[in-house]
Amino acid sequence: MPERTLQAPATPLWLRLAPALFLLLWSCGFVFLKLGLQYADPLTFLALRYACVVALLIGPCLWLRPPMPRSLAPWLHLAMIGLLIQAGYFAFTYLSLKLGMSAGAVALVTSQQPILIGLLAPAIAGERVDRVRWAGLALGVAGAVMVITTKSSVQMTSLLGLAFAVLALLAMTIGTLWEKRFGAPVHPVLANTVQYTVALLVTAPLAWWLEPMHVQWTPGLFGSLAYLVVGNSLVAISLLLAMIRHGEASRVSALFFLVPPVTAVIAFALLGESLPAMAWPGMAIAAAGLYLVMRRR
């Protein structure tokens, strides 16, 4: 009888499409964020976003009745992911912008996340980052920096604002590695409900404490909120966490190299923002770096 060769299960179609879909949805989010911040204070806008997400999730959670974790550990891990990625990353980013950091400077700081992941992944997540992937990470950083510095001013006029940008970088990095190390197979509706509830409980008091909480209830605000709630908070974040759980954190984080280039192209097409000629080589370098990181040898 001939021996049977064991084959790895085929990757689901949704998981193969997830990187491109996540990149598109996440990058579009920055355009809608820029629109929404014209009508509301930053942390107030973030709290409104999370309140809408929680309101949308409560019904499906009660109707589906997803299985509840029986031990305390999965609940704590879900809460930690919500604290780090939802509350920490976004709140620190918004506070950095509020305290005088330019959008280019914040993007420049947070775009270093894949390098930080590459440094920490071997010790925390047990991943091996070889020389080819390190070369890809270096190219990705170089390309992202070229796009950011040629397209927008990089002003770091506030040390506290810079500190918040670094905290945003650390929050996303630790949250990514935490999900890879401790992420449990919890139903996505339950996971999102827990994480966004934690985020709302953090951002709403911050908004009340730090801002006058001005809101202009306009069609532009509602349109921006609708996209950020559904496209970013529900779909994009779910795809990100699923990719981290099914793959390697260093590979998934490399997608953030292409966020500044893709956002620049979308802003050029939809908002008519300028796109300098030197940004195009930066996009090509970032794409080459992403290819080296993502390819499987």
N, C-alpha and C positions, 0 to 999 in steps of 0.2 A: 504494500500500500504506500503510495507516494506521500511524503511528508507535506503537511500543510504549513504555509508561511503565514505567520501572524502579521496582519496589517493594522496600522494605526487607523482609528475611525476617521472618516472624512470630516473636514472642518465644515460646520453648518454654513449655509449661504449667508445668513444674517451676520455671522461673525467675520466672514470674508469682506462683506460690504461695510462693516462697522467703522473701520478707520476713516474711509472717505466721507461717510455720512457724519461721523462725529466732527471731523475737521470742518466741514461745511457749516454745520449747525453752530459749533462753538465760535467760529469766526464771524458768522452773521450776528451773533449775540453782541459783539462789541459795537456794531453799527446801531442796533436797536437800543443798546445801553446809552450811547451818545444821544440818541433821540429822546429817550425817557428822562435823562438827567436835566433836560431843559425845563421840565415841568415839576420836578420834585427834588428835595434835598437827597444827597446820596444814600445815607443810611435809612432814611424814611422810605425811599424808593425800594431799597433792598428788603426792608421789613414788609412792605406791601407785596412784593414779589413772593416772599415766603408764606405770607398769610394766604395768598391766593392758591399756592401749591397745596398747602395743608387742607384748605377748604375743598379743593378738588379731589384729594386723596381719601378723605374721611369716608365718603359714600362708598367707593369701590372697596375700601378696606372692610367696612361693615358688611357689605354684600357678599364679597368673596370669602370672607372669614379664612384668611390664609393661616397655615399652621404656625403656631407660636413656639419660639424656642423654649425648651423646658429648663434650661439652665440660665444663670445670670450672665455668663460670659458673652454670648452672642448679643444680648441687649447692650452691654457695655461697649462692645466693639462697634455696633451700629451708631450708638451715641457719639463715640469718639470720631468716627468718620464724619458725622454731621457737624461736630464741633470744629474739626480741622479744615475740611474742604468747603463746606457750605458757609459756616459762620466765620471761620478764621481767614481763609483765602480771600473771600469776597469782601468781608468787612475791612480787613487790613488794606486791601487794594483801594477801596472807596475812601478810607481815611487818609491814605497816602495822597490821593488826588486832591482831597479837601484841604490838606495842609501845604499845598503849593508844588508838589511834584508834578512835572509834566507827564502827559500820557506816554510820551516816548521814553522818559526815564523809568517809569514803572514797568513798561514793557521790556526795557533793557534788563532790568533786575530780574523780573520773573521768568524771562526766557532762558535763564541759566538753570532752570529746574532739571532738564535732562542730564546735564553734567553732574549735578548734585546726586541725582538718582544713580548714575553710573558709579559714582564713588561709594555710595552707601549700600547699593543693592547686594554686592557680594557678602557683606557682613550681616545684613538684616534679612534679606530675602533669599540668600543662598544662590544668587545668580552669578554666572561667570561672564565678564565683559572682556572680550578678546581685543586684539590690536585693531582688527578691521572695524569693529564697532566703535572703538575709541576714535578712530579716524573719522568715522561718520558723525560722531558726536561733535568733534572739533569743527568739521565742515558745517554742520547744522548751526552751531553757535555763530560762526563767522557769517553765514548767510543771513541769519536772523538779525544780527547786529547791523549788517549793511543796509537791510531794508529799513530798520527802525531809525537809524541815524540819518539816512538820506531823505526819509519821508517826513519826519517830525523833529521838532526841537527837543533836545535832551537837557532839561534843566533840573538840577538838584539843589534848589534854593533852601530847602528845609531839612535839617538833620533829623528831626522827628519824622518828617514825611519819608525820608530815606529809610529810617528804622522800620516804619510800617511796611514799606515795600519789601524789605528783607524778611520781615515776619510773614508776609503773604507768600513769599517764595518758600520759606521753611514750612508753613502750614500745608501747602499743596504737596510738597515733597514728602513730609512725614505722613500725610494722609494717604498718598499713593502707596507708600511702603507698608503702612498699617493695613490697608485693604489687601495687599498681596500676602502679607504674613498672617493676618488674623481673620480675613474675610470669610464669612460663613455663607453657605447656600440658603439664604433666607429669601422668601418670596419678595420680588421687587416692589410690590405695592406696600407691603409691611415695612421693608427697608427704607423706602423713600419717605413714608409717613413718619417713622421715628427720626430720621436724619433731618428732615425739614422742620419738624416740631422743635428739635433741639436748636436748630439755626434760628428759628423765629424767637425762641425764648432768650436768645443771646442778643440778636440784632435789634429787636423792638426796644428793650431798655436803653441800649446804646443810642438809638435814634432820639429817644425822649430826653436823654441826658445831654447829648452833644449838639442837637440841632433844634431849630424852631419848628421843624416838621411841616414846612410849607409844601402844599400840593396843589397843582392846577389840574382840575379834572377836565382834561381835553381829549379829543379823539387820538391825538398823538401819544398821550400817556397810556391810554387803554390799548392802543395797538402795540406799543413797546412792551407793556406788561404781558399781553397775550403771547407774544413770541417768546419772551424770556421765560415765562412760566412753562409753556408747553415745549418749545424747541430746545431750550437750554436746561431748565431745571428738571424736567421729566424725561426727555428723550436723550439729550447729549450726555448728561451725568450718568444715566443708567447705562449707556453704551460704554462710557469710560470705565466705570467700575466693573462691568462685565468683561471688557478686554483685559483689564488688569488681572482679574481672577482667572481667566483662561490662558493668559500669555505671560510674558516677562515684563516686569515693570520698566526696565530700561528701554525696551522696544516701544512700549506704549507711550511712555513719556516723550519719546523723540517726535511724536506727532506735533508737539507744541512748537517745534522749530518752524513749521509751516503756517502757524497761526498768524504771525505778523504779515507774511506775504499774502496769504489768502484774504485776510482782513483788508489789506491795502487795495487789492483788486476789487473786492466787493464795494468798498467805500468809493473807489474810482467810478465804478459802474452805476451805483445807486445814488450816491451823494455828490458826485462830480468833484471829489477831492483830487488834488494833484498827485501824480505818480511819476516821480523823477526817473530819468533814464537809468541812473545807477542802481535803482531798486531791482531792475530785471536781472542783472547778474547775481545779486544777492539771493533772489528767488531760486535761480538755477543752482547755486551752491548749496542752499538749504535743502532743495529737493535731492541733490546728489548725496548729501549727508544722510537724509532720511532713508534713501535706498540702501546705503551701506549698513545702517542700523537694523532695518526691518528685514533684509534678505535672510533667508535660512540657507545655511551652507550644507 
